[in-house]
Amino acid sequence: MNCNDFVELVTDFLDGALSEGDERRFIEHLAECSGCETYLDQFRQTIATTGELTPDGISSDARQHLLSAFRDWQRHA
């Protein structure tokens, strides 16, 4: 698994929705990649701060700002 695959699977991992094989690969990658470990920790902190992980829980402006930031981040990753 590479870092891009890891990022794509983070929400499924946190929701407990990965297959056994994908979860194993996710955890193996996590053990070897400090950057993805940091990313997962930041994701968990964001969830804890916001209290939920749904688009309905934030304003339209905030949602657009987050989507824009994510798109910019993906282009530079």
KESE-47368 format. One record per residue (C-alpha): residue number from 1; x, y, z. Coordinates in steps of 0.1 Angstrom, whole numbers. Example, Ala and Ser with C-alpha at 12.3 -4.5 7.8 and 13.67 -1.06 7.14 Angstrom:
% residues 2
n:u:v:w
1:123:-45:78 .
2:137:-11:71 .
***
This chain:
% residues 77
n:u:v:w
1:0:0:0 .
2:13:35:-8 .
3:4:68:10 .
4:-23:77:-16 .
5:-41:44:-10 .
6:-37:49:27 .
7:-53:84:26 .
8:-82:70:5 .
9:-89:43:31 .
10:-86:64:64 .
11:-124:70:69 .
12:-132:34:61 .
13:-105:23:86 .
14:-119:46:113 .
15:-154:33:106 .
16:-143:-3:108 .
17:-154:-9:72 .
18:-123:-23:57 .
19:-120:-59:46 .
20:-95:-80:66 .
21:-69:-78:38 .
22:-72:-41:34 .
23:-71:-35:71 .
24:-39:-57:74 .
25:-23:-37:46 .
26:-34:-4:61 .
27:-19:-13:95 .
28:13:-26:79 .
29:17:6:60 .
30:10:26:92 .
31:38:8:110 .
32:63:18:83 .
33:52:53:75 .
34:55:81:100 .
35:39:106:76 .
36:7:85:75 .
37:8:79:112 .
38:8:117:116 .
39:-20:120:91 .
40:-41:94:109 .
41:-35:112:143 .
42:-45:145:128 .
43:-76:130:113 .
44:-85:115:147 .
45:-79:149:164 .
46:-101:166:138 .
47:-129:141:144 .
48:-126:145:182 .
49:-127:183:178 .
50:-157:184:155 .
51:-175:156:172 .
52:-186:140:140 .
53:-175:131:105 .
54:-204:142:82 .
55:-208:170:57 .
56:-241:179:73 .
57:-224:189:105 .
58:-206:219:90 .
59:-217:251:72 .
60:-216:253:34 .
61:-188:278:35 .
62:-167:257:59 .
63:-174:226:37 .
64:-162:245:6 .
65:-131:257:24 .
66:-122:222:35 .
67:-128:207:1 .
68:-106:234:-15 .
69:-78:228:10 .
70:-80:190:4 .
71:-79:195:-34 .
72:-48:217:-30 .
73:-32:192:-7 .
74:-38:163:-31 .
75:-22:183:-59 .
76:10:188:-39 .
77:11:153:-24 .
***
